[in-house]
Amino acid sequence: MLVVGIAGGTASGKTTVVDQIVAALGEDRVSVLACDHYYRDLAALPLSARKDYNFDHPDAMDQQLILDHIRRLKSGETVDRPCYSFSASIRTDKTIPLHSAPVLIVEGILALAIDAFRREYDFSIYVDSADDLRLIRRIERDTQERGRSLDETVERYLRWVRPMHEAYVWPSMRKADLIVRNYRDPSAAIRLLIKALGG
């Protein structure tokens, strides 16, 4: 199995890159572990406290569960990937089976920022995008898909997303084997990546 870590700032285009890799290699050959589904379950907290939670810090993720799932997938096992409700900030009762495949992609804003994760990778990618484009995409996603108001989205961005990006996400770019510049046409870099992964 080839394990690939893909990181980048919020709304930088990581999912687009992952989707193109999966489309080129085939769904049967790629397993995608999205770190967004592994946030800690905040069901024990009142809703007001959940809304006042920093999801962009490494401690917001269940790192041990992510590592356990990476290692089990590398061993050829199937894992039950959790499902996270972003509107309620809780882990739901639903799980989705994630099967082992020749290529495992671990994707998330902090996928390269955590040393224990990086030690599991064979190759790492950072998807870079202009800050203003990321902010626009973040506003669109949070208001249209995650049920957040514009004011809440902007407040979270200024309070947590931007500072955590500067502290953890952006510095992790130096640890990547390949940087995909998503504010230009990234298709050439993606084609080279797909070829390197056997597509």
Secondary structure, DSSP 8 states (H G I E B T S, - for coil): -EEEEEEESTTSSHHHHHHHHHHHH-GGGEEEEEGGGGB---TTS-HHHHTT--TTSGGGB-HHHHHHHHHHHHTT--EEEEEEETTTTEEEEEEEEE---SEEEEESTTTTT-HHHHTT-SEEEEEE--HHHHHHHHHHHHHHTS---HHHHHHHIIIIIHHHIIIIIGGGGGG-SEEEETTS-THHHHHHHHHHTT-
